Amino acid sequence: MHRQEGAARGCLPYAFCPQLMRKSVRIRFDQKQCLVVKLRILRFLIIEESPLETIEPSLFGPFPALKQFQIAARISAIASDAFTSVEMLTHLSVDNNRLNAIPKAALRPLRSLETLSISNNRLRALVNGDEFLNLAHLRSLSLSGNSIHTLHPATFASLGELRSLNASWNHLASLDAKVFQSLAQLEVLDLSYNYLSERNPATYLHGLKALRELNLGGNLFATLRGSTFGALRTLERLDLSDNFLKSLPTRIFTTNRKLTELNLDGNLLETIPVDVFVGLDGLHVLNLRYNRLTHLAQGTFRDQPLFTELSLEGNRIDAFGATVLKSSDVMLQNNRLPALGKVSPVNATAIRNLFLYGNEIRSIEQDAFEVLVRLEAVYLDHNHIEELSPMLFHTNHHLHHVTLAHNRLTVLRTNTFAGLRRLHSVDLSSNRLAVIEPATFHGSPVEYLNLNGNRLKTLDDWALSGTQLLYLHVDSNAIASPLSVQTLDRLMELSAANNHITDELCTALRGGNFSQLTAINLANNSLTAVGSSGCLDHLTSNANSDPVTASVAFNSLTAVPVLAAGRRLHSLDLSGNALVDLSFQGYETTSVLSLRETSLRELRAESFAFLQHPTTLAVSSSVLETVEEQTFHGLKLERVELNDSPLRTLPASLLKGQTSLRVISLSNNELSTLPSEFFAECTLLEELDLSKNALDVPDPAWFLGLERLKSIDLQANGITQLPSDLLSPEHTIEVLSLAANALDSLSGAVFLADVPIRTLNLSTNRLAAIDILHRNDFITRLDVSGNRLKRLLLRPNYRVLIANANRLTSLDWEETDPAASFTLEHLELADNQLHQLDPRLFRVRSISTIDASENRLDDVPFAVLHRAKLLTTLIVSRNNIRTLPQEGVPLFKLALLDLAENPLEELPEPFLQSCVVTNLIVHVAK
């Protein structure tokens, strides 16, 4: 858009660029701008972030041909004549506003309207029955994300052409039998995440003869009658996930012969009736994840051909029978299988992938997989497997990947993985392997082998014969003897960190072919400078087209390894060695250099003279005393770390010419001051870490001109006061940390109100008030733990709020309707003085974690927990809770409920029957 001359004051008219002549436009307002557009062919208009509170008819004057209108701002009202000039609207979206009623009068002229969305507003009840009276041609209606608890029986009576209705994420606990009776053409109905619990939803579903998709997930259904879906003969997709169903009537799906997808994820099903799926020969997606199934009776799926997806993850199944072999992907992960016997031949040729991780498998019979001749991948990690039989996979000639990580294997026998010509990847990490017998992989062209975290002392050619290794990982073993040249030939990546490798390895490398090597990690071994010189020189000797990344960190080096001319080493990590001087002759191509935890006493310009194109330099030394002013001059760095030293000052022009720097870290030094223009030439800077120094007053001049700055860390400096203009509104800060300082007031820090800041950490200061933050609508993550706050205002923009260890006695709310406006997901209020856990917290739709431990709570509002559909963690340990509800409460689910260290007298059975808690921590006084 181009600004027009002669615009009225306070208004910015625009003419459209040619590329916008596509009959649609998106408009963003701010409080100092308005928009006048005269484009009479405009069809589609979107308005965002508008200062408008009411939609008036004048808004549409320039758009007589408008067909689609969308506004997502803070609209609280729509004038009765708002749409009189755009009566031909077909699509209207007023999502994410503040409407508390359906704008009936405004909608009345829109007789051509086909799509109407009023999601995420503040609707509470539709009680008149005439809200959509004149919208006879409406085909799609969304009321999702409101707080609707009541629907008049005639609410949808005039919507005879409606095809899709979304009323999810509301507060509906019951529905009138007549509420949908006029929707004979309805195809999609979403009632998920309400409070519905009727045993027989058929009372309001019976008239929906054309329904194809029904979503009842996330409600409170504990039982359903066999006739519930009897009238829905056209139903294709049914979602009953995240309810409390313990069983299914045998004939519940008898008439739903067109059903193709059924989701029962996250219920409490203990058994499946053997005949429940009879006749559903079109069912190809069945989700039974995270129930309590212990077995599936033979014949349960007898009428189904192979499923496209059959998921049984997270149950309690303890037998690997033919019933589960009904899909190319067998998804039995996180069950309770104790062992694997021979697999049934039924459907065996269809099986491609076995997902069996997270079970309790201790043993596998030698012929377990014999009939799975098309098997391609096996996931057996996180079990208790102690041994693999030789030739276990001898018939699985299509096998290309095996994962056995996190088991208890001690030895690999000859031929265990032999003769598998498509096997390319094997993960055996985190076992107890001490021996790999000869020819274990004979004839299998394995390219990726992960042996990290075992007990191997050697790895010879015989153990790996037949492989075509490109990636070898043997970190955290006990390897001392050298790896052979034949083992390392053709490798692209070798990682052997945390072993006992000595210089002997480097001697063994002579004559090897390392032309493909791009990464080598020998960190935390026993290499010396001489030995590592030999290693790196040999491993980079073939002038690879791709430069090598190498780490010899935490060895016994006292000098930089020597490289011959012409070597291509992209990245070198020398951290944790006793380096006292630097010389990088031969490292002309090195771009990334890590020198953390060294013994360097000074940094000089000549130290890096041979580096032609360095981009990253990381240095730390507990004895570093001097940094020459010209140290970085002539270098075009993108990242500099100068941390963990006793440096008190830095040369004023140290960063002169560093116009490419994006990250600077000067953490954990003893800096008490920095020159005002220290960062002046670092105009591309994005991250700045000045934490753990002695900078008692930050200087606003440090940040002038740094418009790309996103992250600033000033924690643990002893800062007592913040300048009002520390940052400017031109900045957009993702993370600002001022934690662990000595701030007792924010009253003068005006920038905290004006600058867009997403994550703000003010923890461990001395703050008694944070009122200035109430003017900043950009903050989504706020940490004010360890202060002296007595009041805390919950604001709609907060997603994460951490306020542990304050003096809070209650919570204040900026908005009166938490369900409509708040986005809070994570709340920590531990170690305060709260006497009550505010029930409104459980009306916040997005809340997933609440920690209110170490307060003075007498009870928990368990009766409203069911409203928090996404709540997974509730911690109320170390309070004064003595009793739990004696009567049952509405059903709720939690992954963790921590009631530890409360003076509880008993655990009432009705309460336990009301909750589904994966991990319940509780102590009952005897």
N, C-alpha and C positions, 0 to 999 in steps of 0.2 A: 504494500500500500504506500501511496505517496501523500504527503501532507498538502492540503489545498491552501492557497493564499486567502486572506480575508476571513478566516474563521472567527466565529464569535468567541469572546473571552470565556475560558474554562471549558471549551468544547473543541475537540479535535476531529473535524470532518476528514474523510478519506475518499479518494477515488481508487478504484480497483485496478490492480495490475492485470495484464492480459491472462496470466496463468490462473487467475481466480474466476475467469469467466466459465466456470464449470457448474454454475447455478447452486453453489453451496459455499458457506463461509463459516469459520469459527472465530468468535470474538471474545477477547479477554478485556475486561474493564479494570480500572483501578479507581480510586476515589477522586482522582483529579482529571479523569477523562470521561467523555461520553462519545457516542458514535452516531454520526448521521450518514446513512448510506442510501443512495438513490439508485437502486439497481432493480428495476421493475420485473426482471425475469428471475430473481432469486427464488429458489425452491426450498433450500435447506439452510436453517440458521441455528447455530449453537452459541450459547452465551455462558461464559464461565467467570467466576470470581467477580461478580457484579455487585456494586453498592446498592442495587435496587432491593427494596423490601416488598414492593407490590408490583404485580404485572398490570400495567395500564394499557388501554387501547392505543395510545400514542406510540407505543413501542413498535407497532406493526405498520404504522402509516406508510413507510417506504417500501413495504413488502407485500403488495396486494396479491402476488401469485404464490405466496408461501404455501408449501405443502407439508413440510416437516419442521418442527420446532422443538429444541431441547434447551433447557436452562437448568444449570446445577450451581446454585449460589446459596443465598440465605433468604429466599422468598418465603414470606409468612402469609401472604394473601394474594388473591387474584381477583381483580375487579370484575363485577358481574358482566360488564360489556367489553372485557379485555380482548376477546377474539372476534368481535363483530366484523372487523375488516378482513379477517382471514378465515372465513367460514368454510373454505375448501381444504382446510388442514386434514391430512390423513394420518399423520403420526405426531403425537404429542408426548414429550417426556419432561416431567417436573421432578425427577429423582433428586435426592440429596438436597432437599430444601427443608422448610420449617412449617409446612402446611399442617394444620390440625383438624381440617375438615375437607371433604370433597367439595371442590368449587362447582356446585351444581349449576348455578345460574350462568357461570362463565362457559361451562361445557354445553349448555343447551343449544347454541347455534351450530355446533360442530357435527352436523348430521352425516358428514362424509368420513368421520374419524374411524380409522381401522385399528390403530394401535395407541393405547394409553398406558403410560407407566407413571405411577405415583409412589415408587419405592423409596424407602429410607426417608420418610417424613415423620410426622408426629400424630398420625391418625390413631384414634383410640377406639372408636365404635362407629359402625354404620347402622343406624337404628331407624332411619325413616323409610327405607325401601325405595326411594326415588332418586338415589344418587346418580344413576346412569340412565335416567328415564328416556332421553332422546337419542341415545347412541345405538340405534338399532343395527348399524352395520359394523360395530366394533368386533374385531376378530381376535385381538390380543389385549389382555388386561393384567397389569402387574401391580400388586399392593404389597409386595415383599418388604420386609424390614421396617414395619411400623410397630405399633403396640395395640393392634386391633384385638379386642377381646369379645366383641359381639358383632354378628352379622344378622341383619333383619332377614326374615324368610324371603322377602321380595327384592332383596338387594340386586340380584342379577336377573330379575324377571323379564326385563326388556331386552336382554342381550342374546337373542335367539341365534345369532350368527357367530357367537363367540367360539373360537377354536382353542385358545390357550388362556388359562387362568393361573396366576402365581400369587398365592397368599402365604408364602413361606415366611418364617422368622417373624411371626406375630405371637399373640397371647391367646389364641383360640383354645378353649378347653372343651367346647362342645359345639355342635352344629345342628341347626334345625333340619328336620327331615325334608323340608321343602326348599331348602336354600339353593339347590342346584337343579331343581326339577324342570326348569325352562331351558337348560343348556343341553339340548338334544344333540347338538353338533360339536360339543366340546371334545377335543382330542387329547389335550394335555392339561393335567391338573396337578399343581404342586402345593401341598399342604405341609411340607416338611418343617421341622423345628418350630412346632407349636406345642401345646400342652394336651393334645388329644389323647384320650385313654378309653373311649367307648369300646366295649367288647365287640360291638357289631356296627362298624362303620357303614354297613350296607344300608342303614336307614337313610343316609344322605347320598349314597353312591348309586342307588339302584336305578336312577333314571338316566345315567350317563352311558347310553347305548353305543356311542361312537368313540368312547375313550380308548386311546392307544397308550398313553403314558400316565402313570400315577405314582406320585412320590409322597409317601407317608413317613419318611425317615425322620429320626430325631424327635419323636413324640414320646408318649408315656404308655404305649400299648404293652400290656403284659400278657393278654390272651386275646385271641380272635376266634370268632365262630366259623364253622365250616362254610357258611353261606355268605361270608363277608364280601367276596368278589364274584358271587354267582351271576350277577347281571352283566358283568363286564366281559362280554364274549369277544370283543375286539381288542382286548388289552394285550399289548406287546411288551411293554416295559413296566416293571413294578419294583419300587424301592421301599423296603421295610427296614432299612438299616438303622442302627443306633436307637433301637427300642429296648424293651425288656421282655421279649418273648422267650418263654421257657420251653414251649412246645408248639407244634403246628397240628391243626386238625387234619386227619388223613385226606379228606376230600376238599380241602380249602381251594385248590387250583383246578378242580375237575372240569369246570366249564371254560377255563382260560386256555383253550387249545392253541391260540395264536401267540402265547407268551414266548418271547425270545430272550429276554434278559430279566433276571431276578436277583435282587440284592438283599441279602439277609445279614450283612456284615454287622458285627458289634451288638449282637443280641445275647441271650443266655441259653440258647438251645443246647440241650443235653443229648437229645436223640432226634433223629429224622424218621418219621414213619416210612416204612418200606414202599408204600404205595402213593406217597404224597405227590410224586412227579409223574404218575402214570398218565399216559396220553399226551404228554408235553413233548412231542417229537421234534418241535422247532426250537426248544430251549437250547441256546448255544452259549450263553454267559450266565454262570451261577456263582455268586459270591457268598461263601459261608465263613469268611474270615472272622477270627476273634469271637467265637462262641465257646461252648463248653462240651463239644462233641468228643466222645471217647471212641466211637467207632461208627461205621456206616454199614448197615446190613447189606448182605449180598442181594443184588437185584434192585437196589434203590434207584439206579439210573438205567434200568433195563430198556426203557422206551426212548432214551436219548442216544442219538449217534454221538460221535466225538464232540465234546464241547470245544468252542473256540477258547473259552476260559473257564476253568474250574478251580476256584481258590479256596483252600482249606487251611490257610495259614493261621497260626495262633489258637489252635484248639488243644484238645488233650488226647488226640488219637494215638493209640499205642500199637497199632498193627498196620503193616504195609500190605494191604490186600488188593485184590483185583478191582474192587469197587472204585478205587481212586484213579485207576488207569483209564480215564475217559477223556483225556486231553493231551495234546502234544507237550504241554508244560505241566508236569506234576508238581503242584505247589503245596507241599506239606511242611514247609519250614515252620519252626517254632511250635512243634508239637511235642509228643512224649514217646517217640519211637525208641525202644530200647535196643533193637537189633534189626538187621536186614537179612531176611532169608531169601530164597530163590523167588524171583518175581514171577507172577502168573503170566502165561503166554497170551492171555486175553488182551487184545489191543496193543500188544507189546511193540509191534512194528510201527505204531503211530507215535511212540514216545520219543521226544527230541531232547527235552531238558528236565533234569531232576533237581528240584529245589528242596533239599532236606537239611539245610543248616538250622542250627539252634534246637536240635532234638537232644536225646539222651543216648544216642547210638554208641554202643561199646564194641560191637563186633559185626562183621559183614561176612556172610558165607561166600565161599569161593565162586559159586555159580550164581550169585545174587543177580548179576546184570546180564547173564548169558543170553537171554531171549530179547534183550533190548538192542537189537542189531542196528537200529537207526539213531541210537543215542549220540547226542552232540556235546552236551555239557552236563557236568555233575557238580553240585554245590553241597558239600558235606562238612563245611567249616562249622566251628563252634559245637562240636559233639564231644564224645569221650572215647573215640576210636583209638585202640592200643596197637592194632596190627592190621596189615593188609595182606591178603593171600597173594602169592605169586600168580600171575596170569588172571588176576581179578577182572581185567577188562579185555580179555583176549578176543572176544567176539565183537567188541564195540569199535568197529573199524571206521566209523564216522566221528568218533570222539575227537574234539579239538580243544576242550578246556576241562580241567579238573581242579577244584578247590578243596583242600583238606586242611586249611589253616586252623589253628587253635584246637588241636586234638592232643592225643597223648602218644603219638607214634614214636618209637625208639629206634626202629630199623626199617629200611626199605630193602626188600628181598629182590634177588635177581629176577628179572622178567616182569616185575610188577607193572611197569608201564611199557613193556616191550611190544614191538610189532604194530604200533598204532600210527599209521602213516599220515594221519591228519592231525595228530596231537601236536599242538603248538604252544600251549600254555598250561603250566602246572604251578599251583600255589601250595607249598608245604610249610609256610611260615608258622612260627609259634607252636612248635611241637617239642619233642624231646629227642630228636634224631641225633644219634651218635655215630651211626653206621649207614652208609649207602653201599650196598653190595655191588660188585661188578655187573655190568650189563643190565642195570635196573631199567634204563631207558633204551636199550638196544633196538635199533630200527625205528625209533620214533623221533621225528625231526623237531623236537621241542626247541622253541625259540626263546620262550620266556620261562625262567625258573626262579621261584622265590623260596629261599631257604632261610630267611631271616629268623632270628630268635630260636635257634636250635642249639645242639651241643656238639657240633661237628668240630673235630680237631684237624681234619685233613680233607681234601677234595681232589681226588686224582683222576687221571684220564679214564681209568676203567669204570669208575662210578658213573661218569657222564658220557661214556662211549655211545656213539650213535646219534647224539643230539646235534642240533645245528644252532647252538645258543647264540642269541643276539643280546639278550638281557639276562644278567646273572646277579642275583641279590643274595648275599650271604652275611649280612650284617648281624652283629650280636651272636656270634658263635664263639668257638675257642680255637680258631684256625691259627696255627703257628707255622706249619710247613708251607713251602711256597706252592702257589697254584701253578700248574704246568702251562707251558706255551700252548699245547694242543687244546687245553680247556679254554684258554683265553682267545684263541684264534677266532677272528671274524666278529668278536664281540662289538656291539655298539655301546653297551652300558655295563659297567662293572661297579657294584657297590659291596665293599667288604669292610665297612666301618665296624669299630668295636670288636676287634679280634686281637690276636697276638702276633700279627705279621711283622717280620723284621726285614732288614736289608737283603736277606737271602732271596726274597721274592724278586727284587730288582735284577739280581744276577740271572735268575731263571727266565727273565723276559727277553733276553738277548735272542735275536733272530726270529721273533714272533711277527705275525702279520696283524697289525692293528690299524689297518687303513680305514676301517669303519667306525672306530671308537670315537664316541662323542662325549662320554661322561665316565669319570672314574672317581670313586669315593673310598679313600683309604684312611679316613679320619679315625682318631683314637686307636692307633696301633703303636708299634715300637720302632718306627722308622727314624733314621738320623738324616742330617742334611745330605750326606754323601749318598746314602741309599735312596732317598727320595729324588735326588737329582737323577740317578740312574733310572728310576721308575718313570718319572715324567718325561725324561728325554726319549726313552724307548717308546713309550706309549703315544708320543706325539711325533714320532720320527718319520711318518709316512706322508706328511704334508696333506692331511685330509682336506677335502673340500669343505667339511664342516668343522669349525674349531672345537677344541675339547674343553669341557668343564671339569676341573679337578679339585679335589679336596684332600689335603694332607694335614688337616687341622688336628690339634691335640696329639701330636707325636713328640719326638725328641729332637726337633730341629733347632739349631742355633743360628742358622743362616738361611737365606733364600736359596732354594734348589737351583742349580746351574742348568741352563738350557742352551743347546747349540743354536746357532743362527737358523732362521727359517722355520722354526716350530710355530704351530698355530694353537695357542692356548687362550681361549676366550675368557675363562673365569678361573681364579685360583683362590682357594681358602687356606690361609696359613695361620688361622686363629689358634690360640692355645699353645703356641710354641714359644720357646724362650728366645725369640729374635731380639737382638740388640742393635742391629744395623740393617739397612735395606739397600739392595742393589738389584735392579730388574733388567739387567742386560740380557737380551734374548727374549724378553717378554713384550716385544713391540706390538703384538696383536691382542694383548690382554686388555679386556674392557672392565672386568669386574674383579676387584681385589679386596679380600677380607683379611684384616689384621687384628681381630678382636683378641683380647686377653693375651697380649704379648708383653715383652719386657723392654719396649722401646722407651728411651728417655728423651728423644727429640725427633721432630719431623723437619726435614729439610727439603728444599726444592729439588736438589740433586737426587734425592731418594727416588723420585718418580720421573727422572729425566728421560728414561728410555721408553716410557709408556706413551705411545703415539695417540691412542684414541680411548683413554679411560672414561668410563661413564659412572662407575660406582666405586667408592672408596670408603671402607669401614675400618676404623682404627679405635682400639681401646688399649690402655696400658695404665696400670696402677702406679707406675713410676714416671709417667710422661711429665716432663718439666717445661719443655720449650717447643713452640711451633713457629717456625720462621714465617715472616710476613709473605714471602714469595712462594710458600710451599705449594699452593694450588694454582699459581699464576701460569698461564699458558695451557692449562688443562680445561677441557670442556666437559665438566662433570654434570651428571644428572642427579646423583644421590651422594651425599656426604654424611658419614657418621663419625663423630669424634666424641666418644662417650667414656665414662668410667675412668676418669683421670683426676689428678689433684690440681688441674689448671684453674687459676683464679681469673686470668684475663686472656684475651685473644687479640692478635694484631688487628688494628682498625681496618686494614685493607686486605685481610686474609681472603675474602670472597670477591675481590675485584675481578671483573670480567666474567663472573660465573652467571652468564645470562641463560644458561640451559638448565640450571638446577631446579629440580622438582621436589626433592626431599632433603631436608637438613635435620640431623639429630645431634644435639649437643647435650645429651642427658647425663645426669649423674657425674657432673664435674663440681667445681667449687666456684663457678662464675658468680661474681657479685655485681657485675655491670657489663654492658655491651654498648659500643658506640651507637649513637642514634641512627647512623646511616650504614650500619653493619650489613644489612640485607638489601641495600638500595638497588643493587644491580641484578638481584635475583627475581626478576619480574615474572618468571614462570613458576615460582614456588607454589606448591600445593600443600605440603606437609611440613610443619615446623615443631620440633620437640625440644623444649628448653626445660624439661622437668628435672627435679632433684638437683637444683643449684642453689644459689643464695641471692636470687634476684628479688629484692624486697619491693621494688616498684617497677612494673613493666612500662616500657616506653612506647607510646602510640606511634612514634616515628619509625619503630621497627617494621610496622606493617603498612606504612604508606606506599602506595603504588603496587602492592602485592594483591592484585585483584583476583588472582586465581587461587588464593589461599583457601583451603578447605578444612584443614586440621591443625589445631594449635594445642600443644600440651605444656601447661605452666604449673603442673602440680608439684607439690613439695618444694616450694621455694622460700616460704616465709613471707609471702606477700601480705601486707596489712591493709592496703588500699588499692582500689582500681580507679584509674583515670576515667573521666566521663566519656572521653572520646577514644578509648583504647582501640576500637575498631569502628569502621564507618559503615553506613547503610549500603554502600556499594559492595561490601563483602557478602558472601553467602557461605556460612561456615557449617560444615557437616559435624565437626566434633570440636568442642572447646572444653578443656579440663583445667579447672582451678582448684582441684582437690588438694587436701592436706596442706593448706596455707594457714594464715592467721587472720582471715577476714572476719570482722565482726559486724560489718554493715555493707549493704549494696546500694544504699540510698543515692549515692552520687554517680553510680555506674550507669549512666543513661544508655550507653551502647547496648546493654543487656535487654533493653526494651525495644530498641530500634533495629538491631541487626538480625537478619534471618540466621538463626542457630538451630540446628536439628537436635544435636546431642550435647547436653550441658552437664558437667560434673562439678558440683560445689561441695562434695562430701568432705568431712573432717575439717571443718572450719569452726567459727564461733558465731554463726549467724543466728539471730533471733527472729528475723523476718526476711521474706523474699518477695515482698509485694511488687517490686519493680518487674518481676518476671510475669506478672499477670497481664502485662501489656504486650507480651511477645507471643503471638499465635503460631509461631513456627516450631517451637520446641516440641519434639515428640518423645525424647528420652531425657529424663531429669533425675539426677542423683543428688540428694541433699542429706544423705546419711551423716550421722556424727556431728550434728549441729545442736542448736538450742531452741529449735522451733516448737512453739506451743500450738500454732495453727498451721493447717495445710489445706490449700485450696485445690480441689480436683478440677482440672480444666479439660475441655473436650479434645484438645489437641494432643494430650499426653497418651502415648502408647506404653511406655515403660516409666514407672515412677518408683524410685527407691528412697525411702525416708526412714530407714532404721536408726535406732539410737538417737532419738530426739526426746521431746517432752510433750508429745501430742496427746491430747485427751479426747479429741473428736476430729471429724473431717468436715470441711466445708465444700459445697458444690457450687460451681459457677452456673450450671444449668439445672433446671428443675426436673428434667426428664432424661435420666441416664441412658435409657434404652434407645432414645432417638439420636443423641448427639455425641456420646462418648465413644472413643476408640481404644480405651485402656485395655491392655493385654496382660501386663505384668505389674503387680503391686507388692511392695515390701514395706511393712510397717513394724517390723520386729523391734523389741526393746524400746517401747514407748509406754504411755500411761493410759491406754485406751480401756474403757470400761465396757464398751459395746462395739461389736463388729457391725458396721452400718449395713442394714439390709439392702440399701440401694445399690451396694456394690454388685449384688447378684442380678441386678437388672441391666448391668452393662453387658451388652451382647457379646463383646469380643474378649471378655476377661478369661484368662486361662490359668493364671497363677496368683494366689494370695498368700502372703506370709504375714501372719499377725502373732507370731510367737513372742513370748516374754512380754506380755502386757498384763492387764488386770481383768480380762474377760471372765464373766460368770457363765456365759452360755454362747452358743453359736446359732444363728437363725437357720437351722436345718430345714425348716418348713419352706424356705424360698430357694434352697440350693438348686432345685430342679430348673429354675429359670435361667441359670448360667449354663447354657448348653455346651460351651466350649471349655468350661472349667475342668482342669485336670489335676491341679495341685492345690490343696488347702492345708496350710500349716498353722496350727493353733496350739502348739506345745508350750509348756511352761507358762500356763495361765492359772486361773482359779475355777476351772470348770468342774463342777461336782456331779452334775446329772446330765443325762442325755434324754431325748424325748421318750416318754413312756409309751406313747401311742405312735403308730406309724406316721411317716411324713410322705409327701409325694416322692416318687422314685427318683433317685439321682445316681450319677456315675462319677467316680473319681479314679485317677491313677494312683494318687497318694492322698491319704488323710492322716495327718500327724497330730495325735492327741496326747503324745507322751508327756510325762511329768505334770499331769493335772491330778487333782485329788478325786478322781472318779470313783464312785462307790459301786457301780454296776454297769453292765452292758445290756440294756433292755433288748429282748429278742425282737419286738416289733420294729425297733430302730434298725437292727441289723438286717431285717428283711426288706427294709426300705432302701438300702444303699447297696450299690455294686462298687466295691473298692478293691482295686488290684493290690495295693499295699497299705494296710491299716496298721498304724503304730499306736498302741494304747497300753497304758498301765492301769490296772484296777486295784485299788487299795483292798487288802484282805481284811 
